Amino acid sequence: MAEQVIWSCPCGQVKGQKLQDAFLFRGLPYAETERFQSPVLIRHWEGVHDGNADETDCWQRSCFEDESGTFYGREFRAGRSFRYAESPMTLNVVSPSSEGRRPVLLFFHGGAFETGTIGELPYGTSTEYAKRGIVLVSAGYRLNVFGLHGGSNFGLQDQLAAVDWVRDNIAAFGGDPEQITVMGQSAGAMSVMDLLCSGKLSRKIRRAVMISGAGIVPGFVSPLPREKTEAFWKKVDAAAGGDAGTADPETLWRAWRQVKSREKMLKGMRLMQPCLDGTVLREPQAKTVRSGRLQNIPLMVSVTSQDYMPYFIFEMALQLGRLCSRKGHAPVYGYFFDRELPGNSYRAFHASDLWYLFGNMDQSWRPFEERDYRLSAAMIDAVASFCRTGTPGDPKWLPLSDRQKGFRLFDGVSEGMTNPGYCRKKMRETIFRNPGPA
């Protein structure tokens, strides 16, 4: 039985637990809302909040259909229970102690803007960053129809609220509110890119890490203007019985899923991500970056060799680094993950690097080897260094530019850089010979 602790923060008292290497607080509410409304930041709670309870996540497919037999259900959720609600804005905090002012790493999960939780096995309770003097925060946000309805980008608004809550409260958990690094994976990385383009994080964060989703989205899947989503959302409302605001969660989710299944693939992809709402997102990413208005902070970007749409994700990351260099932007560092995970035929599949980036490998069914643990330590050390200094701590790991197109290779064997030719060759092999899981 872990030792129980009670700490005080500006919101009030919170109960957590002392682990061997860190203190863990789960399911802390940072905002609340009604359906299809902007989040309201939580500034106070009564009594002692129980930070040992399950996190609250957004309604999603696993609430209504059995996902236990899917690849990602087995990979990241096996043996875990989850709690879902309409207002899923909760976060986990893993801290070395309540004293000091340590850098903060705030993580937003992926899941194609449709699924995902903050309690998934790789990252929800990882203590590896606490061991390195970093406060880790994982924040949930609204998804699918609940986060995108009407083109209002509620999920992005939630993430902005999470940043504000962390700035207001993290000092009580040993964090420095002026040293926040935001990190996202997949849809979480795309969200971070959107927020960096929005200007809403100006002077609130110091650095950003975007895993398998950084860069300028290709034009054919770029965000739609809000007015071009209206017809879609009217169909969703009709399918939900005419009043999406009062329909029960399952009815609404199934109506949304039914309507989106009728859309052509590319149009559907554009409808399943934040749109140009005129509030958070005012212009396409390409315009923001090329005009030099992208938030000027150090960035780390990445791709895996068996990634989802690997060519697009790789080119997005590479081109972002090159464009930022031309504009005199702060450095952009890239890494290429190419470790074939032990345990099945898949190689460096989409999200496989999460096990290594957070080091929660004892939560996995996979027979990880000694080199996997060494690789994980190297990757975590690089991100921890980036949180502290804005560089990955390796003088050979140079930022991207028109002249320097190399990515740091993480494969468990090499310790150097690799070039775009090597990356593209590896991606061709996985696309044509061994595609990743769907």
N, C-alpha and C positions, 0 to 999 in steps of 0.2 A: 504494500500500500504506500503510494507516494505521500510525502509530507505535504500537508496543506498550508498555504500561505494566504495572507490577506494584504493587498497593497491598496493604496489610495491614489486616485488620479482625479483630474478636474471633474470628471463625470460622477465620481463617487468611489465607494469601495468595491473591490473586485477580489473574489476568491480564485486561486489557481493552485498549481502544484509545483513542488520543487523536484526536478529530475536530477539525474547525476551530473549533467553538464549545463543545465539551464532551468529557467522557470517558464512554465507553459500556462497560457490563459486562452481558453477556447470559447468561441461563440459570443464575442463581445459585440453588442449592437452599436453601429456607428451612425445609422440614420434610420428613419422610418418613413412610411408613405402609404397612401391609398392607391388603388389601381389607377394606372395611367396618370399619375401625378408626380411632380418633381420630388426628390428626396428632401427630407427635413433633418438637418444634423441633430444628433442627440447630444445634449450638453449636460444632462443630469439624469441619474436614475436613483430610485429610492432603495434604501437598505444596501445589502451586500449582494452584488451581482455574482451569480454562480458561473465562474469561468472554467468549470469542469464539464459543462454540458455540451451536447453535440452542437455543432454549427447549424445554422439555418441557411438552406440554399433555395434557389429558385425552382419553382415547378418546372419539370422537364420530362423527357421521354421515360426515364426510369421510374417516375412516379406512377405511370399508367400502363407501362408495358415491361415485360421481363427482359432485362438486358444482360442477365448473368451469363448467357452463352455467347455474348459478343466478345471480340478480341479485347477491346478497351475496357469492357466491363470486367473481364477476368484480370486484365493487366493492372488496373488502377483502383478497382473497387471491391475485389473479392474479400468477403468476410467483414466488410464495413457496413454499418447502418447509417442512414442519412435522414435528416429532418428537413421538410420542405414547407415553404410558406409564400404568401403573396409579397411580403416585405423581407427579402433575404439578405439585407445589408448587415452581415456580421463579419467579424474578422478574428483571426488567431494571432497571438503574439508569443514569440519565443525569444526570451531575453537572457543575456548572461547574468544580469542583476538589475536592481533598481537604482544603483549608484552609477555616476559617471555620465558622460555624453558620448554615446557610441553611434557610429553610422547606422542608418536604417535602410533595410531592403524591403520594399513593399511590392508584393507579388500579386498579379492578376492572372487567374487560370485561363486556359483555352477551352475549346469545345464548339467552335464554329458559330459562336453567338447563340447556340441552341442548348447546349448541355454544359456540364462541368460543376465541380464543387470545390470548396476550399479544404475539404477533409480527405481528398484522395491520397492514396498511399505514399506517393513519392515525396510530397512537400508539406502536407498539413501539419505535421508535428516534428519536422526535422530540427535537430539541434546542432547541425554542423556549422551553421553561421554563428551561432552563439559561442561555440568553441573558439571562433576566430574573432570574437569581440564585435559581432554585428547583430543588431536586433532585427529579427525576421518577422514580417507581418504578411499574412495571406488574407486577401479581402474578396468576398463574394459580391455579386451584383446581379441585376435582373437580366434575364435571358429570353430568347425566342419572342413570342408574342407579347410577353409581359415587359420586355425591355426595348422593343422596337415599335410597338403599336402606334400607328398614325404618323410615323416618321419623326418621333420625338426624342429618340436616342436616350431613353431613360437609363440604359446600362452605362453609357458614358457619364451621365450626370451622377450616377451612383459612385463611379470611380473617382470623380472629382470630389465628391463628399468624403470618400475614404481618405483621400490625401489631406483634406482639411481636418478631419478627426485626428489623424495621426499627428499632424502638426500641433494640434491643440493638446494632445494627451500623451504623446510618446515619451516625453521627458520623464514622466512618472515610472516608465518601464526601462529607464536607462538609455533612452535614445536621444539623439540630437535632432531636433526638428529642422535645423538648417543643413542637415547632411542626409537628405532622403534620396535614395536611388529607387526609381520605379522600374520593375521588371515584369514583362508579360510574355506568355508563350502562345503561339498560334493566334487565335482570336484575341487573346490578351495582349499579344505583341501588336496586332493591328490596332487595338484600342489605344495602346500607348502611342503609336504613331499618330493616330487621330488627335490625341490630346496634345502632343507636341506641336501639331499643326494648328491647333485651335488657339493657342496663346493663353489658354486658361491655367496653365501650370507655371507661367512666368514667375520667377523668384520663389517658387514653392518647392521645386526639386532641383537637385544638383547634377544628376546623371540618369541615364536610362539604358536598360538592357532589353532587346527585342529578340526573342527566340522563335525562329521559324515563322516569321510574319512581318519582318521589318521592310521598310522601303515604300516606294511609290507603286500602288496597285496598278496593274495594266489597265489601259483605257476601257477594254471590253468588259471588265468587271469592276470599274471604278464606281464610287458612290453615286446614287441617283439624286437629283434634286427632289426635295420633299413632295412637290406637287405631282411628280411622276409616280409616286407611290400611293396616291389617294385611291385610285380605282382598286388596287389590290386590297387595301384595308377595308374598303366598303364591302368587298366580297367576303372577307373574313367576318366582318360584323354580321352580315346576312346569314352566313353559315352558322354563326353562334346563336341564332335566334333573333337577330335584330338589335340586340343590346349587349355588346361585348363588355360594357362596364359592369354588368350585374350577372353575367353568365358564370356558372361554377367553373373552377379552374380546368377540370378535365374537358368539359364541353368546349371551352374557349381554345384550349391547346389543340384538341382534335380538329376543330374548325380551321384553325390556322394551318395545321399540317395538311389537311385535305386541300385547301386552296393553294398552298405553295407547291404541292405535288403536281398541279396542273400547269405550272409555269415552265417555260423552256429553260434549259439548264443555266444559260448565262444570265438571263433575266432573273431567274430564281436566286442565283448567287448574289446578284446586286441587291435584291430585296431582303436578303438574309444578313445584311450588315448595316451599320449606321449609314444614314443618308445625310445629304447636305440640308440640315434643318434650319440654317440661318442663325442658330444660337450657339451651339458648340462648334459645328462645322459650317463654315461659310463658303469655302471654295475647295476645289479638288486638291489633293495632296501635291500633285506635280506642280501646280501653280505656286503653292506655298514654298516648296523647296527651291524651285528655280528662281523665285523672286528674293530668296535669302531671308524669308520670314520664319523658317523652322526654328524652334527654340534652340538657342546656341549653347548646348551643353554636350559633354562627351557622351558618346553612344557606343554600345557593344551590340553587334548583330550576328545572326547565325543561321545555319541551315544544316540539315542532316542529309546524308547521301541517299537515303530512301524516303525522303520527305514527301509530304503531300504536295503534288505539283512541284517537284523539286526544281525544275528549270526556272519557273517563275519566281519561286522564293529566293533562289540563288541570285538571279539577275536583279531582283528588287533590292536585295541587300548590297550587292556590288555597286549598282548604279547609285544607291543612296550615298555610299561612302565616297564615290568619285565626285558626285555633285556637291556634297558638303565640302570636300577639299577645295574644289574650284571657287566656292563662295567664301573661303576663309573661315568655315565653321570649325568648331572644336573637333578633335579627332574622333574618327569612327573606326572601331576595331572589329574585325570579323573572325569567326571561327567556323570550321567545317568538321562536323561530327561524323565519324566513319567507323565506329566500333560495332562489330557484329555481336549482338547480345547473346550470351549463352542460353540454351534452353529450347530454341526452335529455329525454323528455317529463315525467319525474318532477320534482316540485318539492322542497319541504323534507321529504323522506321520513325515516322513522325511521332514526336514526343518521347522517343526512347532516351534522349539525353536528360530528361527530367530526373531519372534515377541517379544520374551522375552529378547533376547540378545541385541536388539536395542531399544526396548520400543516405537516404532512408532505405538502404538496400536490405536491411533485415526485415522489412515489410513485404518484400517480394518473394515470389515462389521460385525465382530464377536461381540457378547454381552459379552465382557470381564468383569469379576467380580473383586471385591476388592482384592481377593487373587491372581488373575492373575497379578495385578499391584504390589503387594508385592513380588511375585515370580520374576517378571521382575526386580525389583529394586535389589533384592538379587543377581541375575545372573550378572547384569551389574556391581554392586559393586565388585563382584569377579573378573571379567575380568579387570576392571579399576585398582584394586589392583595388579593384575598380571602384567599389563602394567607398573606400577610404581615400583614394588619390585621383581617380579618373583615368587610371592606366591599369592594365592587367598585370603589372609587376614583372614582366619579362622584356628586357631591352631588345630582344630579337623579334618581338611581336609588334610590328609597325602598323600604324593606321593606314586605312585604305586611301588611295588617290589614283589619279590617272597613270602614274608611274609605278605605284606599289599596289598591285591587285591581289597580293597573297593573303590567304586566310590561315589562321593558326589551325593546324591539323590535330584533332583529338581522336586517336584511334587505339590507344592503349599500347602503341609500339613506338611511334615517332614522337619527337618533341619539337619539331620545327614547323616551318610554314609550307603551305602548298599553293600552287598557282591555279588560275581558273581552268586551264586545260585539264589538269588532274581532276578537279571537282566535276567538270562536265562529263569526263569519261566515266567516273564512278556513278554519276546519276544516270547516264545512258545504260549502264549495266543493270542497275536496279529497275529502271523503267521497262526494259525489254526482256530481262531474264528473271527478275525476282522482285516484282512490285510489292510494295508494302501493304499492310492490312487496310481494309476499307473502313 
